[in-house]
Amino acid sequence: MMKLSYQTDLTPYNTFGLKATTRAFAVLEQAGDVREIIQLPEFNRDSVLWLGGGSNILLMKDYPGLVVHMANKGVREIGRSDGLVYIEAQAGEIWHEFVSHTLDSGLSGLENLSLIPGTVGASPVQNIGAYGLEVKNVIHSVRCFDLDTESFIELGNADCRFAYRESYFKQEGKGRYVIVSVVFALKEQFTPNLKYGGLAAAVDTICQGRKATAKDVSDAVCAIRNSKLPDPKILGNVGSFFKNPIVSAEQAALLSSKHTNMPQYLQDDGTVKLAAGWLIDQCRLKGFQIGGAAVHDKQALVLVNKNNAQAQDVYRLAKHICHAVDEKFQVILHAEPNWLPVSYSL
């Protein structure tokens, strides 16, 4: 029998630490629980919130409906073929713990995504990425419960329609699928991906001339992230607050002519990705604070809960940053986390 609690405090379930409660709260401990959850009187598919680690949401108000915390755990190997090992991880697995597990098992492919907050189930939704890798590059398939047919199905990589911080689960499939597990295609033989930023130099510092392992790359990524990003358990945050904007080649060339040291990353389709953190930094906003919310003083891309921030503090700060960047560079920033309710979107 599914146990419910009422007027539950959601502060521990969102990494920014915004104070909010929910009308009803349930915990999904295994994939099959979803069948019981959809039969609850409190269940409404249009308003239910399937909540993982809470590292990609901003709770702007008390939640008026049912919140289901995805806590199903388990990792297993399901097959091997042509140098690839297929690993299924349940949605409630903590992402970094899962990455560490694969590395300890002698597998590679996820090392560049070390220390990203959140859970496995959230990773395909946002198509998480860091240090030259997106999770779409290692996802084989996603197992979901289809609320339309009330049955479990498996969506292949192509079905997920991955794009930069986008997926089918955020677009046409939003509200239809409950992700219960993800299958990853990982490598038995390690090939390093060190093309992003200062990652190669960080790995060299660790290896001191010896051949790098996947664990070395993971350690380097963790060291870089720890030097820039605050621990959400100590200083509330949702990681990178803004997406790196993508502009046309023409706009990128114009910006480059005015700002010769601007980082730019050419994309396969000819567009150019800019560094949102650099843009914010050029507006001299590191440390800038509104109410209890502030721009992190070490990494401009991160907003933090510095002193019991209220929801409106975060919203006003994000709006101020967007206005400053648009005014200086004529570039529009978009927030990565989901605002709840969505009416707060920038």
C-alpha positions as CSV (number, residue, x, y, z in Angstrom):
1,M,0.0,0.0,0.0
2,M,1.5,3.3,-1.1
3,K,2.1,5.6,1.9
4,L,1.3,9.3,1.5
5,S,2.3,12.3,3.6
6,Y,0.6,15.7,3.5
7,Q,1.9,19.3,3.7
8,T,5.4,17.8,3.4
9,D,8.4,20.2,3.5
10,L,10.2,20.1,0.2
11,T,13.3,22.1,1.3
12,P,15.4,19.0,1.6
13,Y,14.3,17.9,-1.9
14,N,15.5,20.9,-3.8
15,T,19.2,21.8,-3.9
16,F,18.7,25.6,-4.0
17,G,17.0,25.2,-0.6
18,L,13.9,27.3,-1.4
19,K,11.3,26.8,1.3
20,A,8.1,25.1,0.0
21,T,5.6,22.4,0.9
22,T,3.5,20.1,-1.1
23,R,-0.1,19.1,-0.7
24,A,0.7,15.3,-1.0
25,F,4.0,13.4,-1.2
26,A,4.8,9.8,-2.1
27,V,8.0,7.9,-2.6
28,L,8.5,5.5,-5.6
29,E,10.9,2.8,-4.3
30,Q,10.7,0.4,-7.3
31,A,9.5,0.9,-10.9
32,G,6.4,-1.1,-10.5
33,D,5.1,1.4,-7.8
34,V,4.1,3.7,-10.6
35,R,1.0,1.6,-11.3
36,E,-0.1,2.1,-7.7
37,I,0.7,5.8,-7.8
38,I,-1.5,6.5,-10.8
39,Q,-4.5,5.0,-9.0
40,L,-4.2,7.3,-6.0
41,P,-7.1,9.9,-5.6
42,E,-4.4,12.6,-5.3
43,F,-2.9,11.7,-8.7
44,N,-3.4,14.1,-11.6
45,R,-1.0,13.6,-14.6
46,D,-1.3,17.3,-15.5
47,S,0.0,18.4,-12.1
48,V,2.0,15.6,-10.6
49,L,5.7,16.4,-10.1
50,W,8.1,13.4,-10.5
51,L,11.1,14.6,-8.4
52,G,14.6,13.2,-8.5
53,G,17.4,15.0,-6.8
54,G,15.8,18.4,-7.1
55,S,19.0,19.9,-8.6
56,N,17.2,21.3,-11.7
57,I,14.1,22.9,-10.2
58,L,13.2,26.2,-8.6
59,L,10.2,26.0,-6.3
60,M,8.7,29.4,-6.4
61,K,5.6,28.6,-4.4
62,D,4.1,25.8,-2.3
63,Y,3.3,22.9,-4.7
64,P,-0.5,22.4,-5.0
65,G,-0.5,18.8,-6.2
66,L,1.2,15.4,-5.7
67,V,5.0,15.1,-5.6
68,V,6.5,11.7,-6.2
69,H,10.1,11.3,-5.1
70,M,11.9,8.8,-7.5
71,A,13.9,6.7,-5.1
72,N,14.2,3.4,-7.0
73,K,17.8,2.0,-6.9
74,G,19.8,-0.6,-8.6
75,V,22.6,-1.0,-11.2
76,R,23.1,-4.1,-13.4
77,E,24.9,-5.2,-16.5
78,I,22.6,-6.5,-19.2
79,G,25.0,-7.3,-22.0
80,R,28.2,-6.9,-23.9
81,S,28.9,-6.4,-27.6
82,D,31.7,-5.1,-29.8
83,G,33.7,-3.6,-26.9
84,L,30.6,-2.0,-25.3
85,V,29.0,-2.9,-22.0
86,Y,25.4,-2.1,-21.5
87,I,24.6,-1.0,-17.9
88,E,21.0,-0.3,-16.7
89,A,20.7,2.1,-13.8
90,Q,17.4,2.8,-12.0
91,A,16.1,6.4,-12.1
92,G,16.6,7.0,-8.4
93,E,20.4,6.3,-8.5
94,I,22.5,9.3,-7.5
95,W,24.3,10.4,-10.7
96,H,27.8,10.8,-9.3
97,E,27.6,7.6,-7.3
98,F,26.6,5.7,-10.5
99,V,29.5,7.3,-12.5
100,S,31.9,6.2,-9.7
101,H,30.4,2.7,-9.8
102,T,31.1,2.4,-13.5
103,L,34.6,3.6,-13.1
104,D,35.3,1.2,-10.3
105,S,34.0,-1.6,-12.6
106,G,36.7,-0.7,-15.2
107,L,34.3,0.9,-17.6
108,S,34.6,4.3,-19.3
109,G,32.4,6.9,-21.0
110,L,31.0,8.8,-18.1
111,E,34.1,10.2,-16.5
112,N,33.7,13.7,-18.1
113,L,30.3,13.9,-16.4
114,S,31.5,13.3,-12.9
115,L,30.1,15.3,-9.9
116,I,27.1,16.6,-11.8
117,P,24.3,16.8,-9.2
118,G,21.0,14.9,-9.5
119,T,19.8,11.4,-10.4
120,V,20.1,9.0,-13.3
121,G,16.5,9.5,-14.3
122,A,16.9,13.2,-14.8
123,S,20.0,12.9,-17.0
124,P,18.2,12.2,-20.3
125,V,15.5,14.8,-19.7
126,Q,18.1,17.6,-19.6
127,N,20.7,15.8,-21.8
128,I,23.2,16.8,-19.1
129,G,26.7,17.7,-20.4
130,A,30.1,18.9,-19.3
131,Y,33.7,19.1,-20.4
132,G,33.0,18.2,-24.0
133,L,30.5,15.4,-23.5
134,E,26.7,15.1,-23.5
135,V,25.0,12.2,-21.9
136,K,23.2,11.5,-25.3
137,N,26.6,10.1,-26.5
138,V,26.4,7.2,-24.0
139,I,22.7,6.6,-23.6
140,H,21.5,3.4,-25.4
141,S,17.9,3.6,-24.3
142,V,15.4,4.9,-21.7
143,R,12.8,2.7,-20.0
144,C,9.6,4.6,-19.2
145,F,6.1,4.2,-18.0
146,D,3.8,5.6,-20.7
147,L,0.9,7.3,-19.0
148,D,-1.1,7.3,-22.2
149,T,-1.1,3.5,-22.5
150,E,-0.4,2.7,-18.9
151,S,2.4,0.3,-19.9
152,F,6.2,0.2,-19.8
153,I,8.1,0.9,-23.0
154,E,11.7,1.4,-24.1
155,L,12.7,4.4,-26.1
156,G,15.9,4.2,-28.2
157,N,18.5,6.9,-28.4
158,A,17.0,8.3,-31.6
159,D,13.5,8.3,-30.1
160,C,14.7,10.6,-27.3
161,R,15.5,13.4,-29.9
162,F,18.4,14.8,-27.9
163,A,19.7,18.3,-28.5
164,Y,21.7,20.8,-26.4
165,R,20.0,20.6,-23.0
166,E,16.9,19.3,-24.7
167,S,15.1,16.0,-25.3
168,Y,11.8,14.5,-26.3
169,F,10.9,14.4,-22.6
170,K,11.0,18.2,-22.4
171,Q,9.1,18.7,-25.6
172,E,6.4,16.6,-27.2
173,G,6.7,13.8,-24.6
174,K,6.5,16.1,-21.6
175,G,4.0,14.8,-19.1
176,R,3.5,11.5,-20.9
177,Y,6.5,9.5,-19.8
178,V,7.8,8.6,-16.3
179,I,11.5,7.5,-16.7
180,V,12.2,4.5,-14.5
181,S,15.6,3.5,-15.7
182,V,18.3,4.3,-18.3
183,V,20.6,1.9,-20.2
184,F,24.1,3.2,-21.0
185,A,26.6,1.9,-23.6
186,L,30.0,2.1,-21.9
187,K,33.4,1.2,-23.2
188,E,35.7,-1.6,-22.0
189,Q,38.7,0.2,-23.5
190,F,39.3,3.8,-22.4
191,T,39.8,6.6,-25.0
192,P,40.2,10.0,-23.3
193,N,38.1,13.0,-24.2
194,L,40.3,16.0,-23.2
195,K,39.4,18.6,-25.8
196,Y,37.4,20.9,-23.5
197,G,39.0,23.9,-21.8
198,G,41.8,23.1,-19.3
199,L,40.9,19.5,-18.8
200,A,44.0,18.1,-20.5
201,A,46.2,20.3,-18.3
202,A,44.4,19.1,-15.2
203,V,44.8,15.5,-16.2
204,D,48.5,16.0,-16.8
205,T,48.9,17.5,-13.3
206,I,47.4,14.3,-11.9
207,C,49.2,11.8,-14.1
208,Q,52.7,13.4,-14.0
209,G,53.7,11.8,-17.3
210,R,52.1,8.4,-17.0
211,K,49.2,7.3,-19.2
212,A,45.8,8.6,-18.0
213,T,43.0,6.4,-17.0
214,A,39.3,7.1,-16.9
215,K,39.5,7.5,-13.1
216,D,42.2,10.2,-13.7
217,V,39.9,12.1,-15.9
218,S,37.1,11.8,-13.4
219,D,39.4,13.1,-10.6
220,A,40.5,16.0,-12.8
221,V,36.9,16.9,-13.6
222,C,36.0,16.7,-9.9
223,A,38.9,18.9,-8.9
224,I,38.0,21.6,-11.5
225,R,34.3,21.5,-10.4
226,N,35.2,21.7,-6.8
227,S,37.4,24.7,-7.4
228,K,34.6,26.6,-9.1
229,L,31.3,25.2,-7.9
230,P,29.9,25.3,-4.4
231,D,28.6,22.2,-2.6
232,P,24.8,22.5,-2.6
233,K,24.8,20.9,0.8
234,I,26.7,23.9,2.1
235,L,25.6,26.7,-0.2
236,G,22.3,26.1,-2.0
237,N,22.5,26.1,-5.8
238,V,21.3,24.3,-9.0
239,G,24.7,24.1,-10.7
240,S,24.9,26.1,-14.0
241,F,22.0,28.4,-13.9
242,F,22.0,29.5,-17.5
243,K,22.4,27.6,-20.7
244,N,25.4,28.6,-22.9
245,P,23.7,30.6,-25.7
246,I,24.0,29.5,-29.3
247,V,24.1,32.3,-31.9
248,S,24.5,32.5,-35.7
249,A,28.0,32.6,-37.2
250,E,27.3,36.1,-38.3
251,Q,26.4,37.3,-34.8
252,A,29.5,35.4,-33.4
253,A,31.8,37.2,-35.9
254,L,30.3,40.6,-34.9
255,L,30.8,39.9,-31.2
256,S,34.3,38.7,-31.8
257,S,35.2,41.9,-33.6
258,K,34.2,43.8,-30.5
259,H,35.4,41.4,-27.9
260,T,38.5,39.7,-29.2
261,N,39.0,37.4,-26.1
262,M,35.4,36.1,-26.1
263,P,35.3,32.2,-25.9
264,Q,33.5,30.7,-28.9
265,Y,32.8,27.1,-29.8
266,L,31.8,26.2,-33.4
267,Q,28.9,23.7,-33.6
268,D,28.4,21.0,-36.2
269,D,25.6,22.9,-37.8
270,G,27.7,26.1,-38.2
271,T,26.2,28.0,-35.3
272,V,28.4,29.1,-32.4
273,K,28.1,28.4,-28.7
274,L,29.1,31.2,-26.3
275,A,30.1,30.9,-22.7
276,A,27.3,32.2,-20.5
277,G,29.6,32.5,-17.5
278,W,32.1,34.6,-19.4
279,L,29.3,37.0,-20.6
280,I,28.0,37.4,-17.0
281,D,31.5,37.9,-15.7
282,Q,32.1,40.7,-18.2
283,C,29.1,42.5,-16.8
284,R,31.0,42.5,-13.4
285,L,28.3,40.6,-11.6
286,K,30.3,38.1,-9.6
287,G,29.1,38.5,-6.0
288,F,26.2,40.6,-7.0
289,Q,23.3,40.0,-4.6
290,I,19.6,40.6,-4.4
291,G,18.0,39.7,-1.1
292,G,19.4,36.3,-0.1
293,A,20.3,35.2,-3.7
294,A,23.7,36.0,-5.2
295,V,26.0,35.3,-8.1
296,H,28.7,33.0,-6.9
297,D,31.9,34.9,-6.4
298,K,34.1,32.2,-8.0
299,Q,31.8,31.2,-10.9
300,A,29.4,33.7,-12.5
301,L,27.3,30.9,-14.1
302,V,26.2,29.8,-10.6
303,L,23.5,31.5,-8.5
304,V,23.6,30.6,-4.8
305,N,21.3,30.7,-1.8
306,K,23.5,32.9,0.3
307,N,21.2,33.9,3.1
308,N,17.8,32.3,3.2
309,A,16.9,33.4,-0.3
310,Q,13.2,33.8,-1.1
311,A,11.8,32.7,-4.5
312,Q,11.4,36.3,-5.6
313,D,15.1,37.1,-4.8
314,V,16.2,34.4,-7.3
315,Y,13.7,35.5,-9.9
316,R,14.8,39.2,-9.6
317,L,18.5,38.3,-9.7
318,A,18.1,36.1,-12.8
319,K,16.1,38.8,-14.6
320,H,18.8,41.4,-13.7
321,I,21.5,39.2,-15.1
322,C,19.6,38.6,-18.4
323,H,19.0,42.3,-18.8
324,A,22.7,43.1,-18.2
325,V,23.9,40.6,-20.7
326,D,21.4,41.6,-23.3
327,E,22.2,45.2,-22.9
328,K,26.0,44.7,-23.2
329,F,26.1,41.9,-25.8
330,Q,22.6,41.7,-27.4
331,V,22.6,38.0,-26.4
332,I,19.5,36.4,-24.7
333,L,20.2,34.0,-21.8
334,H,17.9,31.1,-20.9
335,A,17.8,29.5,-17.5
336,E,18.6,25.8,-17.2
337,P,16.5,24.9,-14.2
338,N,12.7,24.5,-14.4
339,W,10.7,27.2,-12.7
340,L,7.6,25.8,-10.8
341,P,5.1,27.1,-11.6
342,V,6.2,27.7,-15.2
343,S,4.7,31.2,-15.2
344,Y,8.0,32.3,-13.7
345,S,10.1,31.4,-16.7
346,L,12.4,34.2,-17.9
